[in-house]
Amino acid sequence: MLALALPKKCGLKTPPQCHAWTFHLAHPALKWFPPQPGWIKINFDVAIRPHATITTAVGRNEFGNVLFAHSNLFPPSDLTLGETQVAFQAIKLAIYRKYSYVLFEGDSKGVIEAF
């Protein structure tokens, strides 16, 4: 499992404004595990079809309750571009919803390692 957390000083005005974000590489055959208390987990994935790329991100709390689900339809693309689009979508959703402690989980090792 891969993880990345932003440092305490993340370039914002004060450390309390820094977000604690972590990225994990999902294992498709494994069960979904909730985040630790006080955190939100956003799972993201992409489906590549001949005529479209569909991205989906789902946010859940520590109890497994769905807080939001968001999908986008893009023109056809390759898998790496689709996985990158959905990772970016998940990050934008966390920022828009002002979540401070977020665990992002996806299944593209290349995209996860890029963060």
FIDO-41006 format. One record per residue (C-alpha): residue in three letters; x, y, z; residue number from 1. Coordinates in steps of 0.2 Angstrom, whole numbers. Example, Ala and Ser with C-alpha at 12.3 -4.5 7.8 and 13.67 -1.06 7.14 Angstrom:
<fifis>
<fifi resn="ALA" east="62" north="-22" up="39" resi="1"/>
<fifi resn="SER" east="68" north="-5" up="36" resi="2"/>
</fifis>
This chain:
<fifis>
<fifi resn="MET" east="0" north="0" up="0" resi="1"/>
<fifi resn="LEU" east="7" north="17" up="-5" resi="2"/>
<fifi resn="ALA" east="4" north="33" up="5" resi="3"/>
<fifi resn="LEU" east="8" north="51" up="4" resi="4"/>
<fifi resn="ALA" east="4" north="64" up="18" resi="5"/>
<fifi resn="LEU" east="7" north="83" up="16" resi="6"/>
<fifi resn="PRO" east="20" north="90" up="28" resi="7"/>
<fifi resn="LYS" east="15" north="102" up="42" resi="8"/>
<fifi resn="LYS" east="21" north="117" up="33" resi="9"/>
<fifi resn="CYS" east="12" north="116" up="16" resi="10"/>
<fifi resn="GLY" east="14" north="133" up="10" resi="11"/>
<fifi resn="LEU" east="-2" north="140" up="17" resi="12"/>
<fifi resn="LYS" east="-3" north="155" up="30" resi="13"/>
<fifi resn="THR" east="-4" north="144" up="45" resi="14"/>
<fifi resn="PRO" east="-1" north="126" up="49" resi="15"/>
<fifi resn="PRO" east="-19" north="123" up="55" resi="16"/>
<fifi resn="GLN" east="-24" north="127" up="37" resi="17"/>
<fifi resn="CYS" east="-14" north="113" up="30" resi="18"/>
<fifi resn="HIS" east="-23" north="97" up="25" resi="19"/>
<fifi resn="ALA" east="-18" north="80" up="30" resi="20"/>
<fifi resn="TRP" east="-21" north="70" up="15" resi="21"/>
<fifi resn="THR" east="-15" north="52" up="12" resi="22"/>
<fifi resn="PHE" east="-15" north="42" up="-4" resi="23"/>
<fifi resn="HIS" east="-17" north="23" up="-5" resi="24"/>
<fifi resn="LEU" east="-16" north="10" up="-18" resi="25"/>
<fifi resn="ALA" east="-31" north="-1" up="-18" resi="26"/>
<fifi resn="HIS" east="-31" north="-19" up="-20" resi="27"/>
<fifi resn="PRO" east="-46" north="-24" up="-30" resi="28"/>
<fifi resn="ALA" east="-49" north="-41" up="-22" resi="29"/>
<fifi resn="LEU" east="-49" north="-34" up="-5" resi="30"/>
<fifi resn="LYS" east="-64" north="-28" up="6" resi="31"/>
<fifi resn="TRP" east="-67" north="-9" up="9" resi="32"/>
<fifi resn="PHE" east="-60" north="-3" up="25" resi="33"/>
<fifi resn="PRO" east="-66" north="13" up="33" resi="34"/>
<fifi resn="PRO" east="-54" north="27" up="37" resi="35"/>
<fifi resn="GLN" east="-49" north="31" up="55" resi="36"/>
<fifi resn="PRO" east="-61" north="42" up="66" resi="37"/>
<fifi resn="GLY" east="-62" north="60" up="60" resi="38"/>
<fifi resn="TRP" east="-56" north="56" up="42" resi="39"/>
<fifi resn="ILE" east="-65" north="54" up="25" resi="40"/>
<fifi resn="LYS" east="-60" north="41" up="13" resi="41"/>
<fifi resn="ILE" east="-63" north="45" up="-6" resi="42"/>
<fifi resn="ASN" east="-62" north="30" up="-17" resi="43"/>
<fifi resn="PHE" east="-60" north="34" up="-36" resi="44"/>
<fifi resn="ASP" east="-59" north="24" up="-52" resi="45"/>
<fifi resn="VAL" east="-61" north="25" up="-70" resi="46"/>
<fifi resn="ALA" east="-70" north="15" up="-84" resi="47"/>
<fifi resn="ILE" east="-63" north="16" up="-101" resi="48"/>
<fifi resn="ARG" east="-76" north="12" up="-115" resi="49"/>
<fifi resn="PRO" east="-74" north="14" up="-134" resi="50"/>
<fifi resn="HIS" east="-85" north="30" up="-134" resi="51"/>
<fifi resn="ALA" east="-82" north="37" up="-117" resi="52"/>
<fifi resn="THR" east="-72" north="38" up="-101" resi="53"/>
<fifi resn="ILE" east="-82" north="37" up="-85" resi="54"/>
<fifi resn="THR" east="-74" north="43" up="-69" resi="55"/>
<fifi resn="THR" east="-82" north="41" up="-52" resi="56"/>
<fifi resn="ALA" east="-77" north="46" up="-34" resi="57"/>
<fifi resn="VAL" east="-86" north="41" up="-18" resi="58"/>
<fifi resn="GLY" east="-83" north="49" up="-1" resi="59"/>
<fifi resn="ARG" east="-87" north="39" up="15" resi="60"/>
<fifi resn="ASN" east="-85" north="43" up="33" resi="61"/>
<fifi resn="GLU" east="-78" north="31" up="47" resi="62"/>
<fifi resn="PHE" east="-95" north="22" up="48" resi="63"/>
<fifi resn="GLY" east="-95" north="18" up="29" resi="64"/>
<fifi resn="ASN" east="-109" north="31" up="26" resi="65"/>
<fifi resn="VAL" east="-109" north="38" up="9" resi="66"/>
<fifi resn="LEU" east="-106" north="57" up="10" resi="67"/>
<fifi resn="PHE" east="-106" north="60" up="-9" resi="68"/>
<fifi resn="ALA" east="-104" north="51" up="-25" resi="69"/>
<fifi resn="HIS" east="-98" north="60" up="-41" resi="70"/>
<fifi resn="SER" east="-96" north="54" up="-59" resi="71"/>
<fifi resn="ASN" east="-90" north="63" up="-75" resi="72"/>
<fifi resn="LEU" east="-91" north="58" up="-93" resi="73"/>
<fifi resn="PHE" east="-76" north="62" up="-104" resi="74"/>
<fifi resn="PRO" east="-72" north="58" up="-122" resi="75"/>
<fifi resn="PRO" east="-63" north="42" up="-124" resi="76"/>
<fifi resn="SER" east="-45" north="41" up="-118" resi="77"/>
<fifi resn="ASP" east="-32" north="29" up="-112" resi="78"/>
<fifi resn="LEU" east="-31" north="22" up="-95" resi="79"/>
<fifi resn="THR" east="-17" north="33" up="-88" resi="80"/>
<fifi resn="LEU" east="-26" north="49" up="-93" resi="81"/>
<fifi resn="GLY" east="-43" north="42" up="-86" resi="82"/>
<fifi resn="GLU" east="-35" north="37" up="-69" resi="83"/>
<fifi resn="THR" east="-26" north="54" up="-68" resi="84"/>
<fifi resn="GLN" east="-43" north="63" up="-72" resi="85"/>
<fifi resn="VAL" east="-52" north="54" up="-58" resi="86"/>
<fifi resn="ALA" east="-38" north="57" up="-45" resi="87"/>
<fifi resn="PHE" east="-39" north="75" up="-49" resi="88"/>
<fifi resn="GLN" east="-58" north="75" up="-48" resi="89"/>
<fifi resn="ALA" east="-57" north="67" up="-30" resi="90"/>
<fifi resn="ILE" east="-44" north="80" up="-25" resi="91"/>
<fifi resn="LYS" east="-56" north="94" up="-31" resi="92"/>
<fifi resn="LEU" east="-71" north="87" up="-22" resi="93"/>
<fifi resn="ALA" east="-61" north="86" up="-6" resi="94"/>
<fifi resn="ILE" east="-56" north="104" up="-8" resi="95"/>
<fifi resn="TYR" east="-73" north="110" up="-13" resi="96"/>
<fifi resn="ARG" east="-81" north="101" up="2" resi="97"/>
<fifi resn="LYS" east="-67" north="108" up="14" resi="98"/>
<fifi resn="TYR" east="-62" north="91" up="21" resi="99"/>
<fifi resn="SER" east="-46" north="93" up="31" resi="100"/>
<fifi resn="TYR" east="-42" north="74" up="34" resi="101"/>
<fifi resn="VAL" east="-44" north="64" up="18" resi="102"/>
<fifi resn="LEU" east="-38" north="47" up="13" resi="103"/>
<fifi resn="PHE" east="-38" north="44" up="-6" resi="104"/>
<fifi resn="GLU" east="-39" north="27" up="-13" resi="105"/>
<fifi resn="GLY" east="-37" north="21" up="-31" resi="106"/>
<fifi resn="ASP" east="-30" north="6" up="-41" resi="107"/>
<fifi resn="SER" east="-18" north="15" up="-52" resi="108"/>
<fifi resn="LYS" east="0" north="12" up="-45" resi="109"/>
<fifi resn="GLY" east="7" north="25" up="-58" resi="110"/>
<fifi resn="VAL" east="-5" north="39" up="-53" resi="111"/>
<fifi resn="ILE" east="-4" north="35" up="-34" resi="112"/>
<fifi resn="GLU" east="15" north="36" up="-35" resi="113"/>
<fifi resn="ALA" east="14" north="52" up="-45" resi="114"/>
<fifi resn="PHE" east="6" north="61" up="-30" resi="115"/>
</fifis>
